[in-house]
């Protein structure tokens, strides 16, 4: 129940005055004002749910508070109580996943497991791009080639202490089919009546060696230094 009162005050002559505007206080069933420790637990409240969602306002009536709360609760759909994805309304369409790198049909997502496949492939390609040092030989000694390679980069100097004078770039597919067959590669060759200059290297799919190296007519075959890089 509500108890409407006019606030009052008195002057020094004992005259009592009332404010023009009345105030309202709500009492609990025992008649105690709610603003002063009254108990609402047993009170019966009639309310109407709000037409639109809006937050309860501080200082508002209890029935207005309930009307706002009930509107929020009534607007909740089934998924708010079950938490099941199947109860979600307007859920997005999740595309099927393809666990391969060959699917060309539209509408598929790439399975996360392909991330490992792609990373391994990227690492492999990166590794294949790096030149690896196979080693060095002096003189006509053979240098055994790796079992797998795509290309060779060969540097040759007349002496192990001298700077590189000749280079060769060898493609695996250009080598003879039979592993026992050699192909001769020459570079820097020049010859006249007085001298011969240049290097000749014999290469198969399994090894390589310097056939001869001349510089200004002098033979450096036995002291020539050959280093091979591969990838």
C-alpha positions in Angstrom: 0.0 0.0 0.0 1.1 3.6 -0.6 0.8 6.3 2.0 0.8 9.8 0.6 2.0 12.6 2.9 2.7 16.3 2.8 6.0 17.3 4.3 5.4 19.8 7.1 7.4 22.3 9.2 6.7 24.9 11.9 7.9 28.4 12.7 9.0 29.9 16.1 5.3 30.7 16.9 4.2 27.1 16.6 2.4 27.5 13.3 2.5 24.3 11.1 3.0 24.6 7.4 2.6 21.9 4.7 4.4 21.7 1.4 2.1 22.0 -1.6 3.6 18.8 -3.3 2.7 15.6 -1.7 5.2 12.7 -1.3 4.5 9.0 -1.4 6.0 6.2 0.6 5.2 2.5 0.1 4.5 0.5 3.2 5.0 -3.2 3.7 2.1 -5.5 4.9 2.9 -4.6 8.5 2.7 -0.9 7.6 6.4 -0.1 7.8 7.7 2.1 5.0 10.0 0.3 2.5 12.2 3.4 2.6 12.9 2.7 6.2 13.6 -1.1 6.4 10.2 -2.4 5.3 9.9 -6.0 4.1 8.8 -6.6 0.5 9.3 -10.4 0.4 5.6 -11.2 1.0 4.1 -8.3 -1.0 1.9 -9.1 -4.0 2.8 -7.0 -7.1 0.7 -6.5 -10.2 2.8 -5.5 -13.2 2.7 -5.3 -17.0 5.8 -6.3 -19.1 7.3 -3.4 -21.0 6.4 -3.2 -24.7 10.1 -2.6 -25.6 13.3 -3.4 -23.9 14.7 -0.7 -21.6 16.8 -0.8 -18.5 15.1 -0.4 -15.1 15.4 3.2 -13.8 16.8 4.1 -10.3 14.0 5.4 -8.1 11.3 3.8 -10.2 8.4 1.7 -8.8 8.9 -1.9 -8.1 6.2 -2.9 -10.7 8.0 -0.9 -13.3 11.3 -2.7 -12.4 9.6 -6.1 -12.8 8.0 -5.0 -16.1 11.5 -4.2 -17.5 13.1 -7.4 -16.3 10.3 -9.6 -17.6 10.5 -8.0 -21.0 14.2 -8.8 -21.2 13.6 -12.4 -20.1 10.7 -13.0 -22.5 12.8 -11.9 -25.5 15.5 -14.5 -24.8 15.4 -17.5 -27.2 15.9 -21.1 -26.4 19.7 -21.0 -26.9 20.0 -18.6 -23.9 18.9 -21.5 -21.7 20.4 -24.5 -23.4 23.6 -23.2 -24.8 23.2 -25.6 -27.8 24.4 -24.4 -31.1 21.4 -26.3 -32.7 19.1 -23.9 -30.9 20.8 -20.8 -32.3 18.6 -18.8 -34.7 20.1 -17.2 -37.7 23.3 -19.1 -37.3 25.9 -18.7 -40.1 26.6 -21.3 -42.7 29.9 -23.1 -42.0 31.5 -24.3 -45.2 32.7 -27.9 -45.5 36.4 -28.4 -45.1 38.8 -29.9 -47.7 41.8 -31.8 -46.2 43.8 -31.5 -49.4 45.5 -28.9 -51.6 43.8 -30.0 -54.8 40.1 -29.1 -54.4 39.0 -26.5 -56.9 35.3 -26.5 -56.1 33.9 -23.2 -54.7 32.5 -23.1 -51.1 35.1 -25.2 -49.3 37.4 -24.1 -46.4 40.9 -25.5 -46.0 41.3 -28.0 -43.2 43.8 -26.8 -40.5 45.7 -30.0 -41.0 46.8 -28.7 -44.3 48.7 -26.0 -42.5 51.4 -28.5 -41.5 51.6 -29.9 -45.1 52.0 -26.4 -46.5 54.6 -25.4 -43.9 56.6 -28.6 -44.5 56.5 -27.8 -48.3 57.6 -24.2 -47.7 60.5 -25.4 -45.5 61.5 -27.9 -48.1 61.5 -25.3 -50.9 63.4 -22.9 -48.7 66.0 -25.6 -48.0 66.3 -26.5 -51.7 67.1 -22.9 -52.5 70.2 -22.8 -50.2 73.5 -23.8 -51.6 75.3 -26.4 -49.5 79.1 -26.8 -49.5 79.9 -30.3 -50.6 83.7 -30.0 -50.1 87.0 -29.3 -51.8 89.6 -31.4 -53.6 93.1 -30.6 -54.8 94.4 -31.9 -58.2 92.6 -34.6 -60.3 91.1 -36.3 -57.2 87.4 -37.2 -57.6 84.8 -35.5 -55.4 81.8 -37.7 -54.8 78.5 -36.0 -55.5 75.4 -36.2 -53.2 72.8 -38.8 -54.1 70.2 -36.1 -54.7 70.8 -32.7 -56.2 69.3 -30.4 -58.8 72.3 -28.3 -59.7 76.0 -27.8 -58.9 78.1 -24.6 -58.6 81.8 -25.3 -59.1 84.6 -22.9 -58.4 88.2 -23.6 -59.4 91.5 -21.9 -58.7 95.0 -22.8 -60.0 96.3 -23.1 -56.4 94.6 -23.7 -53.1 96.0 -20.3 -52.0 94.8 -18.3 -55.1 91.5 -16.7 -55.8 88.8 -18.4 -57.8 89.4 -18.1 -61.5 86.8 -20.3 -63.1 83.2 -21.2 -62.3 80.8 -23.8 -63.7 77.0 -24.1 -63.3 75.8 -27.7 -63.8 72.2 -28.8 -64.2 71.5 -32.4 -63.1 69.2 -33.1 -66.0 71.9 -32.1 -68.5 74.2 -34.9 -67.2 74.5 -38.3 -68.9 71.8 -40.8 -68.1 74.2 -43.6 -67.1 76.0 -42.9 -63.8 79.2 -44.3 -65.3 79.3 -41.8 -68.1 81.1 -38.5 -67.9 80.5 -35.2 -69.6 83.3 -32.8 -70.2 82.8 -29.1 -69.2 85.3 -26.5 -70.3 85.5 -22.8 -69.3 88.0 -20.0 -69.9 89.7 -21.9 -72.8 91.9 -20.0 -75.1 94.8 -21.3 -77.1 97.4 -19.9 -79.4 100.8 -20.8 -80.7 102.4 -20.0 -77.4 100.2 -21.2 -74.6 96.9 -22.8 -73.5 94.6 -21.3 -70.8 91.5 -22.8 -69.3 90.1 -25.7 -67.3 88.4 -28.9 -68.2 86.2 -30.8 -65.7 84.7 -34.3 -66.1 81.3 -34.7 -64.4 78.9 -37.7 -64.0 75.9 -38.1 -61.8 78.1 -39.6 -59.1 81.4 -37.7 -59.0 83.5 -34.9 -60.6 87.2 -34.3 -61.1 89.5 -31.8 -62.8 90.8 -33.2 -66.1 93.3 -30.5 -66.6 93.9 -26.8 -65.9 96.3 -24.6 -67.9 97.2 -21.0 -67.3 99.4 -19.1 -69.8 100.8 -22.5 -70.9 101.6 -23.8 -67.4 99.9 -27.0 -66.2 98.2 -26.6 -62.8 96.2 -29.8 -62.9 97.9 -31.3 -59.9 97.6 -28.1 -57.8 94.3 -26.9 -58.9 91.7 -26.5 -56.2 88.0 -27.4 -56.9 85.1 -26.6 -54.5 81.6 -27.8 -55.2 78.3 -26.4 -53.9 75.0 -28.1 -54.5 71.2 -27.7 -54.0 
